[in-house]
Amino acid sequence: MSAIDAGQDPIPFNRYEGKPFLKYVDSFILKAIGQLDPAMDAKLVAVTPKLQETLECDGTWEDIVMAQLDFGPEVRDEIRRLWEANQVLAKQAGGELTPMQFVTLFVADNIIADE
């Protein structure tokens, strides 16, 4: 189990295979909904210089994710609103939507069409 999924649904075994940036995307979404583990956030901060070098850009790891995905500054609030709305829908249907389930659905619907 990695830090990103500690206490949450297991991440599918091959979710990040060939898609290392997806870990950053998932973390960004988890942070937007207030569910990113502080230890994972600290690790992402620590590797930010390497990410900046690799992608030849500046900013925090969150800034880099937003720039790579062409997200505007309002995206965090939009993600949070979607999370809250989907939590309500899940409860109305008698179920529960975990943070990682939401992340997986959000990425599939909004970022990676073939996920």
N, C-alpha and C positions, 0 to 999 in steps of 0.2 A: 504494500500500500504506500502510495506517495503522499507527500504533505498536502497536495492539492485536494485529495479526496478523503482526508482523514475525517472520520465521523460522518461521511456521506456515502451515497451509493457508490459501489465500486465502478471505476472507470473501465469501459470495455478494453480488453487486453490490447487491441491494436488501434485504439483511438488516435494515438499520437505517432504511429508508425509512418515515417515519411512526411510528417507534418509537425516539426518541432515548434513552429510558431503558434500552433493551436493551443499549447499549454499556456502561453501568454494571453491568448484570446479568452480561454476559459477562466483564467485567473482574473482578467479584467471584468468579466461579467459577474463572477462571484463577488468581487470587490464592490461592484456597483449595487449589488443587492445586499451588501453587508454580511456576506457569508465566506469571505476569504480568510483563511487561517492566518493570524498575525505572523507566524513563523514563515509561512510561504511568502507573504508579502515582503518580509525581511530578506529572504533569499532572492526574490526578484529585484529588489533594490540593489542587493550586492552584485548581481550579474548585469546590471544595467550598463556599465561601461563596455562590456563585451558585446551586448546587444547593439549599443550605439555604433561600435566599431564594425560589426558584421553588416548592419543595415545602412551604415554611413549616414547616420542622422543624430540629432541631439534630442535632449529631453529626458523625462522620467520614463520608466518602462510603460506606464499608462499612456503618456504622450505618444510614445512610439507606436503602441497598438492602435491608438486613435488615428494617427497619421497613416499607418499602413492600410487601415480599413476605410480610410476617408470618412471617419466619423466626426461630427461636429461636437462642440462643447455640451450640447443638450443631451447627448446620448445616454449619459449616466442616469439622468432623471427619466428618460424614456424607458430604459431597461428596468429601472426600479418600478415604474408604473405597470409595466407588463408583468413583472414578477408578482406584484400585489394583486393585479386583476386575475392572473392565472391561479393564484393561491385561492381566491374566492371561488372561482369556477370549479377547481378541484374539490373543495369542501362541499359545494352545492351538489356535486356528483357523488359525494360520499367517499372521496379518495383524498390522497395527499400528494402534493407535488414537491419532491425534494429539490434542494438547490441544484444538484448535479443533473437531475432530469430536466430542469428548466434550462440550464446551460446547454445541454445537448440539443434540446428542441430549438432554442434560440439560434444556436449556430447553424443547425440544419436549415432553418427557415429563413435566416437573414444573412448568412455569411458563406456557407459552403453548400451549394445546391445539391451536391451528390453525397452529402454526409449521411 
